[in-house]
Amino acid sequence: MATMLSAVLGLSASAQSNVVDEVIWVVGDDPILLSDVEETRISAEMRGTPFPNPYCTIPEQLAIQKLFLHQAELDSVSVDETSINAMVDEELNVYLQNLGSKENVEAVARKSFSQFREQLKQRQRDNYKVSEVQRSITSGIKVTPAEVREYYKDVPQDSLPFVPTKVEVQIITHVPKVSREEVERIEGLLREYARRVNEGESDFSTLAMLYSQDGSARNGGELGYKGRNEFVPEFSNVAFSLTDPKKVSKIVRTEFGFHIIQLIDRRGDRINVRHILLKPEIDQSEFTAGLQRLDSITADIRAGKFTFDEAASALSDDKDTRNNHGLMVNANQETGAMTSRFEMKDLPQDVAKVVDTLKVGEISRAFTMINDKGQSVCAVVYLKNRIDGHRASMTEDFQILKDEVFAKRSEEKITEWIKNKQKSTYVRINPEWRDCDFEYPGWVKK
C-alpha cells in the first residue's frame, strides 16, 4: 500500500509541476485536453489498474467515448441519478481503501474531495450514456441455436472456451453466543462515545477513526449517500429516523455488531451518515461448543436420522441459505443473475479450502470461517455436486457458447458502428499525438 501510494503521489506531483494544459485532439466540436488524459491516467493509478501506453490508449478511448456521447445527445438518453450516486459512492470507497484517507485521495486527485466526487459523477453519467447507446446498437442481435452450432462447427476442440471447475455447496452455520458481560462492555463504550459527542467533548469522525471496527473508520465512519434498502433493516430504521446532525443515535445491534450513528446530510430518499461499529469478542469456549454441536449434527446425518437438507432448514443460523436447504447461491454483481454453481475462486476462502478436500456427497468436519458480515462463525459444508473443468460442449454448456457468440456479434456490430461514425465525424489530432498504433486507424484521415 505504501509503495503504491508513494508511486502514485510521485506521478501526480510530477504531472502537476510539468503539465501545461492544451487541446491535443478535437472530435466533432469537442476538444480532448491533456488534463483530461492526465485525470484519467491518475484515476486508473488510484484504482490500481494503470493503462498500458496511456498517452496513446487514453486519448483514443476518450475520442470513442465522444462519438457515443454525441449519439446519446441525438437519442436524448436520460440518466438515472440515483444509480449514478450509488456507483460513485462505491468508487470512492475503493479509492479510500487503496489510499487510506480523504487527504491522500485529495493529494492524488489534486482537488478537494467534493470536487473529485463531482468529477466521478460526470464520468459515471458519461459511462451510463455510452452503455445505453451500445445497448441500442446491439439490441437487434438475436442468436439462434443454429447460428451457435454453425459458429462452432469447424472450431477445433482445443479452441473451444474452457469452463472452469464449478461446485454446488450446502452449508450449516452456528453463530457463537455473545456473553451478557461482553454486550454490557460494548454498550458501555458506545454510550460513552455518544456522551462525548453529544456534550461537545469529541468529534464523532475522530472517535470513528480511533475506535470503529468497520472499514469506513478511515473515512471518519462516513458511509456516503445510500438508500433505505442499502442498509440492513435494523440499521436503516434508526438511520432514517435521525433528524439532528448534532445528536447521536441510540445503540443499534445488527448482524455486523453494535453501532451508534450520526446524520450528516439528507438528499431526497438518500442519506449520508457516520457510524461507529464495535464487534463483540467471543470466548473460545463458545467456538469449541459450536464446533462440537455441528459435528454432532453431521454424525446424526451420516447415521440417517435426518438429511443435510432437513438439518440446514431447521438448525442453521445462516438466514441467507436456511430457506434454501443450506444451498449457497452465487449472485453475479454485474447482471444480478443467480446460480447455485460456484467457481472455486468465488467461494468464501475458508469454505473453498474445505470443499477442495471433499468428494461429492461428503460432509466436512466442523470448522470456523469469516462470513460475509465479518463475523467469525462455525460451519460444516456438504459437497452436493462438482463439474470438473472442461472444454465447452454443445450439450452441456450451450448457454456459455451462445453468450460467446452474442458477445462476438455485439463486438463486431459496435466496431462497425465506430468505423462508420469516424468517417462522418471531424477529427483533428495534434501532430505529436498521431504516432500511435491506434485500435481504430481511421482517426488520421489520409
VEXDREN-2710 file (C-alpha; in Angstrom, 1 decimal):
% VEXDREN-2710
k/r/px/py/pz
1/MET/0.0/0.0/0.0
2/ALA/2.7/2.5/1.0
3/THR/4.8/1.7/-2.1
4/MET/1.8/2.1/-4.4
5/LEU/0.8/5.4/-2.7
6/SER/4.3/6.8/-3.0
7/ALA/4.4/5.9/-6.7
8/VAL/1.0/7.4/-7.4
9/LEU/1.8/10.6/-5.4
10/GLY/5.1/10.8/-7.3
11/LEU/3.3/10.6/-10.6
12/SER/0.8/13.2/-9.5
13/ALA/3.4/15.6/-8.3
14/SER/5.4/15.3/-11.5
15/ALA/2.3/15.8/-13.6
16/GLN/1.2/18.8/-11.6
17/SER/4.6/20.6/-11.9
18/ASN/5.3/19.9/-15.6
19/VAL/2.0/19.9/-17.4
20/VAL/0.7/22.9/-19.2
21/ASP/-2.9/22.2/-20.4
22/GLU/-3.5/22.1/-24.2
23/VAL/-6.0/20.8/-26.7
24/ILE/-4.5/17.5/-28.1
25/TRP/-7.5/16.1/-30.1
26/VAL/-10.7/17.6/-31.4
27/VAL/-13.6/15.2/-32.1
28/GLY/-16.6/16.9/-33.8
29/ASP/-16.9/20.1/-31.8
30/ASP/-15.5/18.6/-28.6
31/PRO/-11.8/19.1/-27.5
32/ILE/-9.8/16.5/-25.7
33/LEU/-7.4/18.2/-23.3
34/LEU/-4.1/17.0/-21.9
35/SER/-5.7/17.4/-18.5
36/ASP/-8.5/15.0/-19.5
37/VAL/-5.8/12.4/-20.3
38/GLU/-3.9/13.1/-17.0
39/GLU/-7.1/12.9/-14.9
40/THR/-8.0/9.5/-16.5
41/ARG/-4.5/8.2/-16.1
42/ILE/-4.3/9.3/-12.4
43/SER/-7.7/7.8/-11.6
44/ALA/-6.6/4.5/-13.1
45/GLU/-3.5/4.6/-11.0
46/MET/-5.6/5.3/-7.9
47/ARG/-7.8/2.2/-8.6
48/GLY/-4.6/0.1/-9.1
49/THR/-5.4/-0.5/-12.9
50/PRO/-3.0/1.6/-14.8
51/PHE/-3.3/1.9/-18.6
52/PRO/-0.6/0.3/-20.9
53/ASN/0.8/3.1/-23.1
54/PRO/-1.5/5.7/-21.6
55/TYR/-0.7/8.6/-23.9
56/CYS/-2.0/6.6/-26.9
57/THR/-4.6/4.4/-25.3
58/ILE/-6.4/7.1/-23.2
59/PRO/-6.9/9.8/-26.0
60/GLU/-8.4/7.2/-28.3
61/GLN/-10.7/5.9/-25.6
62/LEU/-11.8/9.4/-24.9
63/ALA/-12.4/10.0/-28.6
64/ILE/-14.5/6.9/-28.9
65/GLN/-16.5/8.0/-25.9
66/LYS/-17.2/11.3/-27.5
67/LEU/-18.6/9.5/-30.6
68/PHE/-21.0/7.6/-28.3
69/LEU/-21.9/10.7/-26.3
70/HIS/-22.8/12.6/-29.4
71/GLN/-25.1/9.8/-30.4
72/ALA/-26.6/9.8/-26.8
73/GLU/-27.4/13.5/-27.3
74/LEU/-29.1/12.8/-30.6
75/ASP/-31.1/10.0/-28.9
76/SER/-32.0/12.1/-25.9
77/VAL/-30.6/9.5/-23.5
78/SER/-31.5/10.3/-19.9
79/VAL/-29.6/9.3/-16.8
80/ASP/-30.8/7.7/-13.5
81/GLU/-29.1/10.0/-10.9
82/THR/-29.9/7.6/-8.1
83/SER/-27.8/4.8/-9.8
84/ILE/-25.1/7.3/-10.5
85/ASN/-24.8/8.4/-6.9
86/ALA/-24.6/4.7/-5.8
87/MET/-21.9/3.9/-8.3
88/VAL/-19.9/7.0/-7.3
89/ASP/-20.1/6.1/-3.6
90/GLU/-18.8/2.6/-4.4
91/GLU/-15.9/4.0/-6.5
92/LEU/-15.0/6.5/-3.7
93/ASN/-14.9/3.6/-1.2
94/VAL/-12.4/1.8/-3.5
95/TYR/-10.1/4.9/-3.6
96/LEU/-10.3/5.3/0.2
97/GLN/-9.4/1.7/0.7
98/ASN/-6.5/1.9/-1.7
99/LEU/-5.1/5.2/-0.5
100/GLY/-6.1/5.2/3.2
101/SER/-7.8/8.6/3.8
102/LYS/-9.6/11.5/2.3
103/GLU/-6.5/13.6/2.5
104/ASN/-4.5/11.1/0.4
105/VAL/-7.3/10.9/-2.2
106/GLU/-7.3/14.8/-2.4
107/ALA/-3.5/14.8/-2.8
108/VAL/-3.5/12.3/-5.6
109/ALA/-6.6/13.7/-7.4
110/ARG/-5.2/17.3/-6.9
111/LYS/-8.6/18.6/-6.0
112/SER/-11.0/18.7/-3.0
113/PHE/-12.9/15.5/-2.1
114/SER/-16.2/17.2/-3.2
115/GLN/-14.7/18.4/-6.5
116/PHE/-13.4/14.9/-7.1
117/ARG/-16.8/13.4/-6.3
118/GLU/-18.4/15.7/-8.9
119/GLN/-15.8/14.7/-11.5
120/LEU/-16.6/11.0/-10.8
121/LYS/-20.3/11.7/-11.1
122/GLN/-19.8/13.3/-14.5
123/ARG/-17.7/10.4/-15.6
124/GLN/-20.3/7.9/-14.5
125/ARG/-23.0/9.8/-16.3
126/ASP/-20.9/9.6/-19.5
127/ASN/-20.3/5.9/-19.0
128/TYR/-24.0/5.3/-18.4
129/LYS/-24.9/7.1/-21.6
130/VAL/-22.3/5.2/-23.6
131/SER/-23.6/1.9/-22.3
132/GLU/-27.2/2.9/-23.3
133/VAL/-26.1/3.8/-26.8
134/GLN/-24.2/0.5/-27.1
135/ARG/-27.2/-1.4/-25.8
136/SER/-29.3/0.3/-28.5
137/ILE/-26.8/-0.6/-31.2
138/THR/-26.8/-4.3/-30.2
139/SER/-30.4/-4.6/-29.3
140/GLY/-31.4/-6.2/-32.6
141/ILE/-28.9/-9.0/-32.3
142/LYS/-30.5/-12.4/-31.9
143/VAL/-28.5/-15.7/-31.7
144/THR/-30.3/-18.9/-32.7
145/PRO/-29.2/-22.4/-31.8
146/ALA/-28.5/-23.0/-35.4
147/GLU/-26.1/-20.0/-35.5
148/VAL/-24.3/-21.3/-32.4
149/ARG/-23.8/-24.7/-34.0
150/GLU/-22.7/-23.1/-37.3
151/TYR/-20.2/-20.8/-35.5
152/TYR/-18.5/-23.6/-33.6
153/LYS/-18.9/-26.3/-36.4
154/ASP/-15.3/-26.0/-37.6
155/VAL/-13.7/-24.8/-34.3
156/PRO/-11.0/-27.2/-33.1
157/GLN/-11.8/-28.8/-29.7
158/ASP/-8.8/-27.2/-28.0
159/SER/-10.0/-23.8/-29.2
160/LEU/-13.5/-24.0/-27.5
161/PRO/-14.0/-21.9/-24.4
162/PHE/-12.7/-23.5/-21.2
163/VAL/-15.3/-23.9/-18.5
164/PRO/-13.6/-23.8/-15.0
165/THR/-14.4/-26.4/-12.4
166/LYS/-17.7/-25.5/-10.6
167/VAL/-19.2/-26.8/-7.4
168/GLU/-22.6/-26.7/-5.6
169/VAL/-22.3/-26.5/-1.9
170/GLN/-24.7/-26.7/1.1
171/ILE/-23.8/-25.1/4.4
172/ILE/-24.9/-25.2/8.0
173/THR/-23.6/-22.4/10.3
174/HIS/-23.7/-21.7/14.0
175/VAL/-23.1/-18.2/15.4
176/PRO/-21.4/-18.5/18.8
177/LYS/-23.3/-16.6/21.5
178/VAL/-22.0/-13.3/23.0
179/SER/-21.9/-13.3/26.7
180/ARG/-24.1/-10.7/28.6
181/GLU/-20.9/-9.3/30.2
182/GLU/-19.5/-8.6/26.7
183/VAL/-22.7/-7.0/25.5
184/GLU/-22.6/-4.7/28.5
185/ARG/-18.9/-3.8/27.9
186/ILE/-19.6/-2.9/24.3
187/GLU/-22.7/-0.9/25.1
188/GLY/-20.9/0.9/27.8
189/LEU/-18.2/2.0/25.4
190/LEU/-20.7/3.2/22.8
191/ARG/-22.7/5.1/25.4
192/GLU/-19.5/6.9/26.5
193/TYR/-18.6/7.8/22.8
194/ALA/-22.2/9.1/22.3
195/ARG/-22.0/11.2/25.5
196/ARG/-18.7/12.7/24.4
197/VAL/-20.1/13.7/21.1
198/ASN/-23.5/15.0/22.4
199/GLU/-21.7/17.1/25.1
200/GLY/-19.2/18.5/22.6
201/GLU/-16.1/16.9/24.1
202/SER/-15.2/14.9/21.0
203/ASP/-15.9/14.9/17.3
204/PHE/-17.8/11.8/16.0
205/SER/-15.5/11.3/13.0
206/THR/-12.4/11.4/15.2
207/LEU/-13.8/8.7/17.5
208/ALA/-14.8/6.6/14.5
209/MET/-11.2/6.8/13.1
210/LEU/-9.9/5.8/16.5
211/TYR/-12.3/3.1/17.6
212/SER/-14.6/1.9/14.9
213/GLN/-14.1/-1.7/13.6
214/ASP/-15.6/-1.0/10.2
215/GLY/-13.7/-0.2/7.0
216/SER/-15.3/3.2/7.0
217/ALA/-13.2/4.2/10.0
218/ARG/-10.5/5.6/7.8
219/ASN/-13.2/8.0/6.4
220/GLY/-14.4/9.0/9.9
221/GLY/-17.2/6.5/9.8
222/GLU/-18.8/8.1/6.8
223/LEU/-20.8/5.8/4.6
224/GLY/-21.8/8.0/1.6
225/TYR/-25.3/8.7/0.3
226/LYS/-27.4/5.5/0.3
227/GLY/-31.0/4.5/0.1
228/ARG/-33.0/2.8/2.8
229/ASN/-32.7/-0.7/1.2
230/GLU/-28.9/-0.5/1.1
231/PHE/-28.6/-1.0/4.8
232/VAL/-29.8/-3.9/6.9
233/PRO/-33.3/-3.2/8.3
234/GLU/-32.2/-2.6/12.0
235/PHE/-29.6/0.0/10.9
236/SER/-31.8/1.6/8.3
237/ASN/-34.8/2.1/10.6
238/VAL/-32.7/4.1/13.1
239/ALA/-30.5/5.9/10.5
240/PHE/-33.5/7.2/8.5
241/SER/-35.3/8.3/11.8
242/LEU/-32.4/10.8/12.6
243/THR/-33.2/14.5/12.1
244/ASP/-30.5/16.4/14.2
245/PRO/-26.9/16.1/12.8
246/LYS/-25.6/17.2/16.2
247/LYS/-27.1/14.2/18.1
248/VAL/-26.1/10.6/18.2
249/SER/-28.5/7.7/17.8
250/LYS/-29.3/5.0/20.3
251/ILE/-27.2/1.8/20.2
252/VAL/-28.2/-0.4/17.2
253/ARG/-27.5/-4.1/17.2
254/THR/-27.2/-5.8/13.8
255/GLU/-25.6/-9.0/12.4
256/PHE/-22.4/-6.9/12.0
257/GLY/-22.1/-5.9/15.6
258/PHE/-23.2/-2.8/17.7
259/HIS/-23.4/0.7/16.2
260/ILE/-24.0/4.3/17.0
261/ILE/-25.0/6.6/14.1
262/GLN/-24.8/10.3/13.3
263/LEU/-26.7/12.0/10.5
264/ILE/-24.6/14.1/8.1
265/ASP/-27.0/15.0/5.3
266/ARG/-30.2/14.0/3.6
267/ARG/-30.9/14.3/-0.2
268/GLY/-34.4/13.2/-1.1
269/ASP/-34.7/9.5/-0.3
270/ARG/-31.0/9.1/0.4
271/ILE/-28.9/9.9/3.5
272/ASN/-25.3/10.2/4.4
273/VAL/-24.4/9.0/7.9
274/ARG/-21.4/8.2/10.0
275/HIS/-21.3/5.3/12.3
276/ILE/-19.0/3.6/14.9
277/LEU/-19.1/-0.2/14.8
278/LEU/-17.8/-2.4/17.6
279/LYS/-17.7/-6.1/17.3
280/PRO/-18.1/-8.2/20.4
281/GLU/-15.3/-10.6/21.4
282/ILE/-16.5/-14.2/21.8
283/ASP/-14.9/-16.6/24.3
284/GLN/-13.1/-19.5/22.7
285/SER/-15.2/-21.9/24.7
286/GLU/-18.2/-20.8/22.7
287/PHE/-16.4/-21.7/19.4
288/THR/-15.4/-25.1/20.9
289/ALA/-19.0/-25.8/21.9
290/GLY/-20.3/-24.7/18.4
291/LEU/-17.9/-27.0/16.6
292/GLN/-18.9/-29.9/18.8
293/ARG/-22.6/-29.2/18.2
294/LEU/-22.1/-29.2/14.4
295/ASP/-20.0/-32.4/14.5
296/SER/-22.8/-34.0/16.5
297/ILE/-25.4/-32.9/13.9
298/THR/-23.3/-34.3/11.0
299/ALA/-22.9/-37.6/12.9
300/ASP/-26.7/-37.8/13.0
301/ILE/-26.9/-37.1/9.3
302/ARG/-24.4/-39.8/8.5
303/ALA/-26.4/-42.2/10.7
304/GLY/-29.5/-41.5/8.6
305/LYS/-31.5/-39.8/11.4
306/PHE/-32.2/-36.8/9.1
307/THR/-30.8/-35.3/5.9
308/PHE/-28.5/-32.4/5.4
309/ASP/-31.3/-30.5/3.8
310/GLU/-33.5/-31.0/6.8
311/ALA/-30.8/-30.0/9.2
312/ALA/-29.9/-26.9/7.3
313/SER/-33.6/-25.8/7.2
314/ALA/-34.2/-26.4/10.9
315/LEU/-30.8/-25.7/12.6
316/SER/-28.6/-23.4/10.6
317/ASP/-28.1/-19.8/11.8
318/ASP/-27.4/-18.6/8.2
319/LYS/-30.7/-16.9/7.2
320/ASP/-29.5/-16.4/3.6
321/THR/-29.3/-20.2/2.9
322/ARG/-31.6/-21.7/5.6
323/ASN/-34.7/-21.3/3.5
324/ASN/-32.9/-22.9/0.5
325/HIS/-32.0/-26.1/2.5
326/GLY/-28.5/-24.7/3.0
327/LEU/-27.7/-24.3/-0.7
328/MET/-25.2/-21.5/-1.2
329/VAL/-26.2/-19.0/-4.0
330/ASN/-23.7/-17.2/-6.3
331/ALA/-25.0/-13.8/-7.3
332/ASN/-23.4/-12.0/-10.3
333/GLN/-22.8/-8.5/-9.2
334/GLU/-23.0/-7.1/-12.7
335/THR/-26.0/-8.8/-14.1
336/GLY/-27.9/-9.8/-10.9
337/ALA/-28.1/-13.4/-12.2
338/MET/-28.1/-16.1/-9.5
339/THR/-26.9/-19.6/-9.7
340/SER/-26.0/-22.4/-7.3
341/ARG/-22.8/-23.1/-9.1
342/PHE/-19.5/-21.5/-7.9
343/GLU/-16.1/-21.4/-9.4
344/MET/-13.7/-22.1/-6.5
345/LYS/-12.4/-18.6/-6.6
346/ASP/-15.9/-17.2/-6.0
347/LEU/-16.5/-19.2/-2.8
348/PRO/-15.5/-17.7/0.6
349/GLN/-11.9/-18.5/1.1
350/ASP/-12.4/-20.6/4.2
351/VAL/-15.2/-22.6/2.5
352/ALA/-13.1/-23.2/-0.7
353/LYS/-10.2/-24.7/1.4
354/VAL/-12.6/-27.3/2.9
355/VAL/-14.6/-28.0/-0.3
356/ASP/-11.3/-28.7/-2.1
357/THR/-10.7/-31.7/0.1
358/LEU/-14.2/-33.2/-0.3
359/LYS/-15.6/-35.7/-2.7
360/VAL/-19.2/-35.3/-4.0
361/GLY/-21.6/-36.5/-1.3
362/GLU/-19.2/-35.9/1.6
363/ILE/-19.8/-33.7/4.6
364/SER/-16.9/-31.8/6.2
365/ARG/-15.8/-31.7/9.7
366/ALA/-16.8/-28.5/11.6
367/PHE/-14.6/-25.5/11.0
368/THR/-14.5/-21.8/11.7
369/MET/-14.9/-19.2/9.0
370/ILE/-15.4/-15.4/8.5
371/ASN/-18.8/-14.9/6.9
372/ASP/-19.8/-12.0/4.6
373/LYS/-20.9/-10.0/7.6
374/GLY/-17.3/-10.1/9.0
375/GLN/-18.4/-12.5/11.8
376/SER/-16.5/-15.5/13.0
377/VAL/-18.8/-18.5/12.8
378/CYS/-18.7/-22.3/13.0
379/ALA/-19.7/-24.2/9.8
380/VAL/-20.0/-27.5/8.1
381/VAL/-20.4/-28.0/4.3
382/TYR/-21.7/-30.7/2.1
383/LEU/-20.4/-31.0/-1.5
384/LYS/-23.6/-31.6/-3.5
385/ASN/-22.0/-31.5/-7.0
386/ARG/-18.7/-30.9/-8.8
387/ILE/-18.5/-30.2/-12.5
388/ASP/-14.8/-30.6/-13.4
389/GLY/-13.1/-28.0/-15.7
390/HIS/-13.6/-28.9/-19.3
391/ARG/-13.8/-27.5/-22.9
392/ALA/-17.4/-26.3/-23.5
393/SER/-19.7/-28.7/-25.3
394/MET/-22.9/-28.0/-27.2
395/THR/-24.9/-30.4/-25.0
396/GLU/-23.6/-29.4/-21.5
397/ASP/-22.7/-25.7/-22.0
398/PHE/-24.9/-24.4/-24.7
399/GLN/-25.7/-21.1/-22.8
400/ILE/-22.0/-20.4/-22.4
401/LEU/-21.4/-20.9/-26.1
402/LYS/-24.4/-18.8/-27.0
403/ASP/-23.2/-16.0/-24.8
404/GLU/-19.8/-16.2/-26.5
405/VAL/-21.4/-15.9/-30.0
406/PHE/-23.6/-13.0/-28.8
407/ALA/-20.5/-11.1/-27.4
408/LYS/-18.7/-11.6/-30.6
409/ARG/-21.6/-10.4/-32.7
410/SER/-22.0/-7.4/-30.4
411/GLU/-18.3/-6.5/-30.6
412/GLU/-18.5/-6.7/-34.4
413/LYS/-21.6/-4.5/-34.5
414/ILE/-20.0/-1.9/-32.3
415/THR/-16.8/-1.9/-34.2
416/GLU/-18.7/-1.4/-37.4
417/TRP/-20.6/1.5/-35.8
418/ILE/-17.4/3.2/-34.6
419/LYS/-15.7/2.9/-38.0
420/ASN/-18.8/4.4/-39.8
421/LYS/-19.0/7.2/-37.2
422/GLN/-15.3/8.0/-37.7
423/LYS/-16.0/8.6/-41.4
424/SER/-18.7/11.2/-40.8
425/THR/-17.0/13.0/-37.8
426/TYR/-14.5/15.8/-38.0
427/VAL/-11.3/14.7/-36.1
428/ARG/-8.1/16.7/-35.6
429/ILE/-5.1/15.3/-33.8
430/ASN/-2.0/17.4/-32.9
431/PRO/1.0/16.0/-34.9
432/GLU/2.9/14.9/-31.8
433/TRP/0.0/12.7/-30.7
434/ARG/-0.5/10.9/-34.0
435/ASP/2.4/8.4/-33.8
436/CYS/0.4/5.6/-32.1
437/ASP/-0.8/2.2/-33.1
438/PHE/-4.5/3.0/-32.7
439/GLU/-7.1/0.3/-32.4
440/TYR/-9.2/2.2/-35.0
441/PRO/-6.8/3.6/-37.6
442/GLY/-9.5/5.8/-39.2
443/TRP/-8.7/8.7/-36.8
444/VAL/-6.0/10.0/-39.1
445/LYS/-7.5/10.9/-42.4
446/LYS/-5.4/10.2/-45.5
END
